[in-house]
Amino acid sequence: MRWQLSRRSTNVEDRRGMGVPKAGGVGCLGLVIIIVIAYLTGNNPLELLQQVGTDTSVSTQAPATAPGTAPDSGREFVEAILGSTEDVWTEIFAEAGRQYQIPILVLYRDAVSSACGFNSAAVGPFYCPPDRQVYLDPSFFQELSRRFGAPGDFANAYVIAHEVGHHVQNLLGISDRIQRLSRRASETEANRLSVLQELQADCFAGVWGNHAHKQNPNLLEAGDVEAGLNAAQAIGDDLIQKRSRGYVSPESFTHGSSEQRAYWLRRGLETGRVDACNTMESVIR
């Protein structure tokens, strides 16, 4: 993937210099205990850390690059892919007579606090609807390659485009409607709604890929689409469950099977149409 050809977004916020709040005398075990207590009590873990004397005052600026050192290619990649999604969705929204509102993408390391709460990098990349921001620990790309066997720039770009797809759902009001339905649903039905929402985000990622290639015919190289489809399959619920616990429980799926995820990504790539991504047509009117 020739991502270097894409325009760089200026909407990337780098919090990697902040790290996890440092606890004076609490230590790693104490930090874990505090996070667990916060989860059980519904409190903000950062507030609890402050109450036990921790120092959470850190700079919001990314660490300066030392003279003579190489630029952060990881950040440049993210800026390029986000810039491409901005160009694509701005065009698509404009054609529909709407204005696309560009999200902020937050880079972090290990853990991050957002309007959706305090999250560890273990949850993977995520989108937070209340603050309309995408959160990404770039180490996930290494995890995608090493643990899931899905390397490649386009595989990584698919991850970003998927989260931006959730932002598109938020702007279109789809996320709110799914949340309302989920609150009244059983756990199994709520999981099914989650799967439909995630598959639509996969399809929207494909729509981005289709339009990005049209905007820049030199962007994609041979094997890129296959790398993206491989990534979608690799993070299917069935494969993850099989790998982690040895059996599969379809009723507990929240993102979709490998086959489903690859199907909807391919559908978006082939059609380039938002209306082709109607995974939730039967539940949203």
N, C-alpha and C positions, 0 to 999 in steps of 0.2 A: 504494500500500500504506500503510495507516494503522498503521505500526509503532509510533508513539508510544503506542498503546493497550496495548502489551504490557508485561508486567512486566520490569523491568531485572534482569539477572543480576548477582550480585556476584562471579562467577567469571571475570572478565576481568583479566588481568595485562598492564599496559602497560609494555613495554620500549622504547618508541620513543625515550625520553630517553637510552637507553644507546648506541644507534647501533652502528657497526662499531668494534671495538677500534682505538684510535689508535696508530699506529706512530711512535715517536720517531725521526725521520730515515729511516724506511724508505720512506715515500711510497706512493702508490697502486699504482705498478708493482711495488714490492717486496712489497706486501701480496698482490697477485695471484700473484706468483711463489711466495710462501710457501704460499698456499692450494693451488696446483698441486702443490708438493712434498709437502704434507700428503696430498693425494689419492693421489699415486703411491706414497707410503711407508706410508699407512695410519695416519699420526700425527694427533693432534688439532691443528688449526691454531692454536688459542689457546695451546697449550703451546709451539709453535714461535715464535709471536709474543713470548711471554715470554722465550724463550731469546735472542732478538736484541735484547732491551732495550725491549720495547714496554710501554706502560702500559695494562693492561686493567682497572684498578680503576675501576669506574664505579658509580654509584648504581643500585639496582634500582627506585627509585621514579620514577614518572612526573613530568615537570616540572610544577611548580605553575602553575596558571592565574593569570595576572596580574590584579589587581583591575580590574574594569570590562571585561574581555574576554569574548567570547562563549564558552559551553561548547563542548566538543568533540562536535559532533553526530555525527561519524563513530564515535566511541567509544560514544555513546549508542545509535546504530543497532545496533552489534554487541552491546551489552548487551541490547537489546530482543529481537533475534532469538535470541540464545543463551538468554535467559530463556524465550522461547516454546518452544524445543526442550527445555529442561529440564522444563517443565510437561507437554508432550506425551509425551515418552518416560518420564517418571515414571509417568504414567497408564497407558501401554501396558504397561510392565513390571509394574506393580501388578496389572493385569488378568490377567497371566500368572503371578502368584504370585511375582514376582521383584522385586528392589530395583534401581532404576536408580542407577548411580554417575555423578555429574555430572562432566564434564571441565572442565579449565581451558582457556580460550582466551587465547593469548598474542598480543598485538599487537606487531609489531616493524617496524623500518624498515631496508631494504636487505639485512640478513643477520642470522642468528640461530643460536645454538648450542642443540641439544636433545639428548635421549638418542639420537636418530637421527643425530647428527653436526652438522656445520657446514653450513648451507644458505644460499644466496643467494636473494633475493626472486625471481630468475628462475625458480625451480622452481615458483612459485605457491603458493597455500595448501596446507598439508599437515597430516596427522594422524600423530603419532608414537605407535605402540602401546606401546613400553616405558614412557614417562612419562605416557601417556594424556592428551596435550594436543594441542589444535588450534593451529596457527601461521598467522598471517595478517598480511601487509603490506597495509594498507588501500589502498595505491596500485594493487593489483590490480583494484579496482573501476573505477578510471579506465581501466586497460588493457582491461578487459572491455567498456567502453563505446566507447572510441576505436578500439582495434585490432580488436576482434571484433564491433563493432556490436551489442552487447547491453546497452543501458542499462536502468535501472529498479531500484527498491528490491527488487522481488521477485526479479529476476535476481541481485542481490547476496545476498539472503537464501538463495537456492538454493545458492550457493557455500558459505555457512556450514553450511547443513543437510546438504549432501553430505559435508563433512568430519566433522560429527557422526555421520553415517551410518556412517562408518568406525569411529567410537568404539563405536557399537552393535554392529557386526560383531566388534569386539575383545571386548566384554563377552559376546557370545554364543559365543565360541570359534571363530568362522568364520575370523578372520584367522590364527590359529595353524595351523589345518588347511590353509589355502591356502598358507602359508609352507612347511609340511612337504611338500606336493605339489610346490611350485615347485622346491624344492631337488633333487628327484629327476627333474625334467622337463627336456626340451630347451628351448632359448631360445624357440622358436616356441610350445611348449606352455605355458611360463611366461608368455609374453605373453598367451596366450588366457585363462589363469587370472586374470591381472591385469585383463583386460577384463571378465570375469564379476564380479569383485569390485567394480570401479568402477561397473558398471551397477547392481549391487545397491545401492550407496551412492546412486546417482541415484534409485532407486526408494524407498529409505528417506527421501530428501529429500522426495519426493512424499507419502509417508505423513505426514511432519511437516506439510506444507502442508494436507493434508486435515483432520487433527485440529486444527491451529491455527485453521482457519476455523470448525470446529464449536465450539471453545472460545470463539472471539470472532468472531461472524458479521460484524462490521464491519471485520475486519482487511483482507480482500482487496477490491480495487476492480476495476472493469472494465479488462481488459487485463493484469492482473497475471499470470495463468496463461500467457498468450501470451508475456509478457516472459521468464518462466522457461523456457518451452520453447525460445524463441529463443536464450537463453543456453546451454542444453544442446546445441543444434544447432551453435552458433557455436564451441564448443570440442571438437567431434568430431575424432578423429584424422585422418580423411580430409581435412577442410577445412584443418586446421593443416598437414598434410603438403603438400597441394596449394599452399597459400599460401607455405610456406617453401622448398620445393624443387622444386615444379612437377609432382610425380608422387606417386602413392599406393602404399604397400606394406602391404596388409592384414595380412600376417604379422607386421609390426612394431607393430601397434596395441597400446596398453597401456591405453586408456581406453574405446575403442569408437567406432564411427562416429557421425556426426551423427544419422542415423536411429535408431540403437540407443539413444543417450543420451536423445533426446526421447521415444522409445517408453516406456522404463522410468520416466522421470520422470512421464510422463502416467499410466502404470499405477498408480504409487503415489498420485498425486493423485486418481485416480478411485475406487480401491478403499479406500484408507486401511488396508490390511491388510498386516501384515508377511509373512504366508505367501503373499501374492501376488508377493513379490519374490524368487522362487525361481530366480534366474539360474543358480545353481550346483547345482541339484538333481541333475544328472547326475554331478557330481564329488565332492560331499560327502554322505555317508550318515550 
